[in-house]
Amino acid sequence: MNIPEITFPNEDKDFIKNPYPYLKELRNSSPIHYDKLSGLNLITHFEDVKEIQKSKNFSSSEPEDYVKDSDEKLINPKDYDYFWKTEEFNLLNLEGNIHDELRGLVAKAFLNRQVQELRPFMETKSNELLNKINREKFDLLADYAQPYSIAVIGELLGVPEEDYEKFLYWSHAIVKMYDLKVSDENATEAEAAAKDFYIYMSDLIDEKNNNPQNDMISRLSQVSENNQQLTKDQIICTVILLLNAGHEATVNTIGNSIVALLLNNISTKNLDKNYDIKNIIEELIRWDSPLQFFQRWVLEETVVSGINLSKNSKIAILLGSANRDETAFKNPEQIDFERSNLSHTSFGGGVHFCLGAHLARLELEVSFQNLFKHEVTLVDEPERTGAFGIRGFKEINVSFS
């Protein structure tokens, strides 16, 4: 079976506003489509995405024998020195023994018990921010979700509070490199932010080594296994992963979720009293995933849904499409907090299952429980950022009643 060729509309405003009807068309016509713009084979079905997330036939790191096509249009992150310094040991980019060893060390410094210890801080910060807002109109993102999430990450890492704004900017700038197609302007900004972040973190790690505290960076600096310790670059890459995945994804999940509820005429007031808060979180992440795709390389020729994928070809697993797949979810276009299948693809799977899922779920639980004390109303229609991969809004003006 031939793979249909398409031009993926990731810069089309209507598509960005609501990509799901188009993704449904893709699923219904073929399980795989080849995007002529990016050179990626797009995987659309839930079962295929879940299988690829667990399969050893696919790699998140570039194969050693991979030869880049002369007309390949995607930006190569290795061409940006400081961005690559913050990405080289990112767990999402590694495979095999180096991934397993690094993940094992990071996991020892990131236990669920240590995350649960942050609950009182989260509750205090969430209440503090919501008590300060103008109930008649405030930006759910800038006035609440962003300062809430960056404060939690800052507290976890041990970053001084006066530097939170820097971390917020660095995160916003660097994640622009993760979209399906990256402009030269965004790549240049991401490189400059990565340089500033790298230099700052290098100094902070030195400080934590000399004076360790009860924080994540101190633990990462001291954790060991079989006489192995994390290098400074490995710690920096781990921190940027926690910052970008832990902050950006949480902020966009809060924003996407509240807008989803309001556009579907679901009252926020006491929602957690009517349904299990854990079901609410998983269903809202499924319905409008904050992360829409991951790229992978094919290590050996393999077959997906009866279609051959050649060795060293590149794929993108479309998480948002998989989460709306009719073969996996009954009435997937509906928000249903009593689903029997609460599984989704947004936290990954296999060895790359999100290491910070327990942190994200706790942040969302505390945040939603406080937001659901109020009837939230949209003041005006929110506008999407314009990015496909990291799905969120520019601002979300709401009121409380």
C-alpha positions in Angstrom: 0.0 0.0 0.0 1.4 3.4 -1.0 1.5 6.2 1.6 -0.7 9.1 0.5 1.3 12.4 0.1 -0.2 15.6 1.7 0.9 19.1 2.6 0.2 19.3 6.3 -1.5 22.6 7.1 0.3 23.3 10.4 0.5 27.1 9.6 -3.2 27.4 8.6 -5.1 29.5 11.1 -8.3 27.6 10.9 -6.4 24.3 11.3 -4.6 25.6 14.4 -7.9 26.8 15.9 -9.3 23.3 15.6 -7.1 20.6 14.0 -9.4 17.7 14.9 -11.7 17.6 11.9 -8.8 17.5 9.6 -7.0 14.9 11.7 -10.2 12.8 11.6 -10.1 13.0 7.8 -6.5 11.7 7.8 -7.4 8.8 10.1 -10.3 7.8 8.0 -8.4 7.9 4.7 -5.1 6.2 5.7 -3.2 5.2 8.9 -0.1 7.0 7.6 0.4 10.1 5.5 3.6 11.5 4.1 4.0 15.3 4.7 5.9 16.8 1.7 6.9 19.9 3.7 8.6 18.2 6.6 9.5 14.8 5.1 7.7 13.1 8.0 5.4 10.0 7.9 2.5 11.0 10.0 1.0 8.2 12.2 -2.7 8.9 13.0 -4.2 5.9 14.7 -4.3 5.3 18.5 -3.1 1.6 18.5 -0.2 2.4 16.1 0.9 5.4 18.2 0.7 3.4 21.4 2.7 0.5 19.8 5.4 2.9 18.4 5.8 4.5 21.9 6.7 1.1 23.2 8.5 -0.4 20.2 12.3 -0.8 20.0 12.0 -0.5 16.2 11.7 3.3 16.5 14.2 5.7 18.1 13.9 9.2 19.4 17.6 9.8 18.7 19.1 10.1 15.2 20.7 6.8 14.0 24.5 6.9 13.5 24.1 6.0 9.8 21.3 8.5 9.1 22.1 10.6 6.1 20.2 13.9 5.9 18.5 14.5 2.5 19.9 17.6 0.7 16.3 19.0 0.5 15.2 18.2 4.0 13.5 21.3 5.3 13.4 20.7 9.1 15.8 22.6 11.2 18.6 20.4 12.7 18.9 21.2 16.4 22.6 20.2 16.2 23.3 23.3 14.1 22.5 25.4 17.2 25.4 25.0 19.7 23.8 26.1 23.0 20.3 24.7 22.1 22.0 21.3 21.5 23.9 21.6 24.8 20.5 21.7 26.5 19.1 18.9 24.4 22.0 16.4 23.9 21.2 14.4 27.1 17.4 15.1 27.1 15.8 11.8 28.1 13.3 12.1 25.3 16.2 12.1 22.8 18.1 9.1 24.2 17.9 5.3 23.7 19.5 2.2 25.0 21.9 2.0 27.9 22.7 5.7 28.2 18.9 6.4 28.4 18.3 3.7 31.0 21.3 4.8 33.2 20.4 8.5 33.0 16.7 7.9 33.7 17.6 5.6 36.6 19.7 8.4 38.2 17.1 11.1 37.6 14.3 8.9 38.9 16.2 8.5 42.2 16.2 12.3 42.6 12.6 12.6 41.5 10.6 10.2 43.8 6.8 10.5 44.2 7.3 11.1 47.9 9.4 14.2 47.1 6.7 15.5 44.7 3.9 14.9 47.2 5.9 17.1 49.6 5.1 20.0 47.2 1.4 19.8 47.7 1.2 22.4 50.6 3.3 24.8 48.5 1.1 24.2 45.4 -2.1 24.8 47.4 -0.7 28.0 49.0 0.5 29.4 45.7 -2.7 28.6 43.9 -4.8 30.2 46.5 -2.5 33.2 46.8 -2.8 33.9 43.0 -6.5 33.4 42.8 -7.1 35.7 45.8 -5.3 38.5 43.9 -7.1 38.3 40.6 -9.7 40.7 39.3 -12.8 38.5 39.4 -14.5 40.5 36.6 -11.7 39.9 34.1 -8.3 38.3 34.3 -6.0 36.3 32.0 -6.1 32.7 33.2 -2.6 32.1 31.7 -0.6 35.2 32.6 -2.4 35.9 35.9 -2.7 32.4 37.1 -1.4 29.3 35.2 2.0 30.7 34.3 3.1 32.1 37.7 1.6 29.1 39.4 3.4 26.5 37.3 6.8 28.4 37.2 6.6 28.8 41.0 6.1 25.0 41.4 9.0 24.2 39.1 11.2 26.8 40.8 10.4 25.4 44.2 11.1 21.9 43.0 14.4 22.8 41.4 15.6 25.3 44.1 15.7 28.3 41.8 15.6 31.7 43.6 12.2 33.3 43.3 13.6 36.5 41.8 14.7 34.5 38.8 11.3 32.9 38.0 10.7 35.5 35.3 13.9 34.6 33.5 12.9 30.9 33.6 9.5 31.8 32.2 11.0 33.6 29.2 13.6 30.9 28.6 10.9 28.3 28.6 8.7 30.2 26.1 11.6 30.9 23.8 13.2 27.4 23.8 10.0 25.4 23.2 9.5 27.2 19.9 12.2 24.8 18.6 9.9 21.9 19.1 7.3 22.7 16.5 6.8 20.8 13.3 8.4 23.6 11.3 10.6 26.2 12.9 11.3 29.7 11.5 14.8 31.1 11.4 13.6 33.9 13.8 12.3 31.5 16.4 15.4 29.3 16.1 17.7 32.3 16.7 15.7 33.4 19.7 15.7 29.8 21.1 19.5 29.6 20.7 20.0 32.9 22.5 17.7 31.8 25.4 19.4 28.4 25.6 22.8 30.1 25.9 21.6 32.3 28.8 19.9 29.3 30.4 23.0 27.1 30.1 25.3 29.7 31.6 22.9 30.4 34.5 22.4 26.7 35.2 26.1 26.0 35.2 26.7 28.6 37.9 23.6 27.4 39.9 24.8 23.8 39.8 28.2 24.9 41.1 26.5 26.8 43.9 24.4 23.7 44.8 27.4 21.5 44.9 29.1 23.8 47.4 26.0 24.3 49.5 23.4 21.5 48.8 19.8 22.1 49.8 16.6 20.0 49.8 15.8 20.6 46.1 16.0 18.8 42.8 19.2 20.3 41.5 21.0 19.5 44.7 19.7 15.9 44.5 20.6 15.6 40.8 24.1 16.8 41.7 24.7 14.2 44.4 22.7 11.1 43.2 24.8 8.1 42.3 24.4 4.5 41.1 27.3 2.0 40.8 29.8 4.9 41.3 28.2 6.8 38.4 27.0 10.4 38.8 25.3 12.8 36.5 27.6 15.3 34.6 26.8 19.0 34.6 25.5 18.8 31.1 23.3 15.9 31.9 21.8 17.9 34.8 21.2 20.9 32.7 19.5 18.8 30.0 17.3 17.2 32.7 16.4 20.6 34.1 15.4 22.0 30.8 13.2 19.0 30.2 11.5 19.5 33.6 11.1 23.2 32.8 9.6 22.8 29.4 7.6 19.6 29.9 6.6 20.5 33.5 5.8 24.1 32.9 4.7 24.6 29.4 2.6 21.4 29.3 0.9 22.2 32.7 0.1 25.8 31.7 -1.4 24.7 28.4 -3.3 21.9 30.0 -4.9 24.3 32.4 -5.8 26.7 29.6 -6.9 24.1 27.1 -9.0 22.4 29.7 -10.9 25.4 31.0 -11.6 26.6 27.5 -12.8 23.1 26.5 -15.2 23.0 29.4 -16.7 26.4 28.6 -17.0 25.8 24.9 -18.8 22.5 25.6 -21.1 24.3 28.1 -19.8 22.3 31.1 -20.1 24.2 34.3 -16.8 24.5 36.3 -18.5 25.1 39.6 -18.1 22.1 41.8 -17.1 19.9 38.8 -14.8 17.9 41.1 -17.7 17.2 43.4 -19.7 15.5 40.6 -16.8 13.5 39.1 -13.5 12.0 40.2 -10.9 14.6 39.8 -8.4 12.1 38.4 -10.9 11.2 35.6 -11.4 14.9 34.9 -7.7 15.4 34.4 -7.1 12.4 32.1 -10.2 13.1 30.0 -9.3 16.8 29.5 -5.7 15.9 28.5 -7.1 13.4 26.0 -9.6 15.8 24.6 -7.1 18.6 23.7 -3.6 17.4 24.2 -1.0 20.2 25.1 1.6 18.2 23.0 0.4 17.2 19.6 3.3 15.1 18.2 6.7 13.4 18.7 9.2 12.6 16.0 10.9 9.2 15.7 13.4 7.5 13.3 12.7 4.0 12.0 15.7 1.8 13.0 14.8 -1.2 10.8 12.4 -1.6 8.0 9.0 -2.3 9.7 5.3 -2.6 9.0 2.7 -0.3 10.6 -1.0 -1.0 9.8 0.1 -3.0 6.7 2.3 -0.2 5.4 6.1 -0.6 5.0 8.3 2.1 6.6 11.9 2.0 5.4 14.9 2.1 7.6 16.0 5.6 8.6 12.8 7.1 7.5 11.3 9.7 9.9 7.8 9.6 11.4 5.7 11.8 13.6 3.2 10.2 16.0 0.2 12.5 16.1 -0.9 12.4 19.8 -3.9 14.6 19.3 -5.2 12.5 16.4 -4.6 9.2 18.4 -6.6 10.7 21.4 -9.6 11.3 19.2 -9.5 7.9 17.4 -13.0 6.4 17.1 -11.6 2.9 17.3 -10.2 3.5 20.7 -12.7 5.9 22.3 -16.5 5.9 22.1 -17.8 9.2 20.9 -14.3 10.8 21.1 -15.5 14.3 20.2 -17.5 14.4 23.5 -16.0 15.1 26.9 -17.0 12.2 29.1 -15.7 12.0 32.7 -17.1 8.5 33.1 -15.3 6.8 30.3 -14.3 3.2 30.8 -11.1 3.9 28.8 -9.1 6.7 30.4 -5.9 5.8 28.5 -4.4 8.5 26.2 -1.1 9.0 24.4 -0.1 12.4 25.9 2.2 11.0 28.6 4.1 8.7 26.2 4.7 5.0 26.8 7.4 2.4 27.3 10.8 3.7 28.3 9.8 7.2 27.4 6.8 7.4 29.6 6.8 10.9 31.1 9.0 10.9 34.1 7.2 13.9 35.5 3.6 12.6 35.1 3.2 12.4 38.8 4.2 16.0 39.2 1.9 17.2 36.4 -1.1 15.3 37.7 -0.6 16.7 41.2 -0.2 20.3 39.9 -3.4 19.9 37.9 -5.3 18.3 40.7 -4.5 21.2 43.1 -5.1 23.8 40.4 -8.5 22.4 39.2 -9.8 21.9 42.7 -9.3 25.6 43.4 -10.6 26.8 40.0 -13.7 24.5 40.4 -14.7 26.5 43.4 -15.9 29.1 40.9 -18.1 29.5 37.9 -15.6 30.4 35.2 -16.9 32.4 32.2 -15.1 33.4 29.0 -14.9 37.2 28.6 -13.9 37.0 24.9 -12.9 34.3 22.5 -9.3 33.2 23.1 -6.7 33.1 20.3 -4.3 30.2 19.7 -0.6 30.8 19.8 -0.2 29.7 16.2 1.9 26.7 17.0 0.8 23.1 16.3 3.2 21.0 18.3 2.9 22.9 21.6 -0.9 23.6 21.7 -2.1 26.5 23.7 -3.6 30.0 23.7 -2.0 33.5 23.7 -4.3 34.6 26.5 -7.6 33.4 28.0 -9.7 36.3 29.5 -12.2 34.9 32.0 -14.3 36.0 34.9 -15.4 34.4 38.2 -18.9 34.4 39.5 
